[in-house]
Amino acid sequence: MVMETISEENLLPYEWPGSYFIGEEEIDAVTKVLLARSPYRFYGHDVQHYTDKVEEFYRQRLGRKNAVLVNSGTGALSTAILAADVGPGDEVLMPGYLWVACLSAVVRAGGIPKLVEIDDTFTMDPDDLERKITPRTKAVLLIHMSGACGNVERIAEICKKHNVLLIEDTAQANGARFHGKPLGSFGDTAIYSFQYNKNVTAGEGGLVVSDSELLGAKAWAYHDVGYARNAAGRVDTSGDIQTWGQCTHMSEVSAAVLWAQVQKLDMITGKMRARNQQLYKGIGAIPGASPRRLIDPEGDSGPFCLITWPTAEIAQQMVDLTRAGGVKPGPNGIGNIRMTEWGMHIYYNNVALVEKKGVNSAGRPWSDPLNDFAKDYSYAKGALPQMDDLIERSVMITVPPALTEEGANRIIEVYHESAKQIGLI
Ligand SMILES: Cc1ncc(COP(=O)(O)O)c(C=O)c1O
């Protein structure tokens, strides 16, 4: 197996957490599915039930009643948004540090995304959330970006107080906790992604969890063909739910990979968290460096180290100098960038949002008369001044699970040497 290794030119080795640990266990599980000639979850020659096993794993781990696997985090978001009955006339509040799928799930459902500031936790600012809730607010999408949570308890309280549904997007924080309680167990619903660069991976994949019977049944129907299924795995059109599904099932092949991966989740996040704590301490000792505010450092799942500098110019100089000093990944990697360069994770980099492009030629949802309330909403840079300032001054370093203690020390040294060159030390 070819693995990128650490070198002086490439201090950020193999960055993608889950896939780094793909081994015999994944190969054995997939082989079982193929030998059984049963890659479909509902019926087949000799179904191995890996989808059922992974769903049960998450129900147990999160203390949730319902769990349904889907074929991507994007599919999971769509399923959760449809199950929440979001449509024309509704807005969904979400932080401006996000991923395009958070926006598209709402827009495709006919609703309006409304942006909320982030604070120095790099997740939703609860004060701005409370200011922005209106009678139009159908749901709040709390996105646990970059591996850890912010003030999740306070946000859950605000949602309860205003009687709005809380959906957690835990795509980037699988395995993270808040004072021992897993992220994904705070909201009415939560979603996960198992795409390639997530903490554990099936290549592609997603999950929707909830407790309420209605939300669970609707999530099931939307991920399927719009109806319930009977015990034999056949569609049952006679039940209460008769709607339009997306058929975003996970195959047994993906679930087999995922079953092996979830056994490794705590080991993987443990490794990344240890190195991340080392980086935060070492780089954070440089005068002017402000590490991400972690409300519960022990709950960080660890894949990203976020450091804010006094000015945008200093942030850029630090990136340029440390990359020249070797703090960069191998081919196709991401690590050590200004956060403004983090693509569609930054609201104003989403062209279709800024330009309010419709999902069809009629221009919906923006042109929908039921959404007239949102006609003055702006999504261009400047819409969230607090976030814009934070992002301009911040640098994101990926924390590969392959990073060793010595490797992390070398990264810290390069950061200190660079800080000396620009007079911070
Ligand atoms: C915060 C967040 N939500 C949702 C998704 C969507 O997941 P997927 O890529 O599996 O569709 C991602 C993926 O990168 C993400 O980062």
The ligand as an ORCA input file, in Angstrom:
! r2SCAN-3c Opt
* xyz 0 1
  C     -20.524     20.642      6.828
  C     -20.863     19.696      5.722
  N     -22.142     19.343      5.523
  C     -22.490     18.489      4.551
  C     -21.553     17.957      3.703
  C     -22.007     17.096      2.575
  O     -21.507     15.820      2.612
  P     -21.256     14.949      1.294
  O     -19.976     15.422      0.689
  O     -21.162     13.564      1.834
  O     -22.409     15.124      0.393
  C     -20.210     18.286      3.863
  C     -19.196     17.688      2.966
  O     -18.143     18.093      2.732
  C     -19.844     19.188      4.896
  O     -18.581     19.572      5.075
*
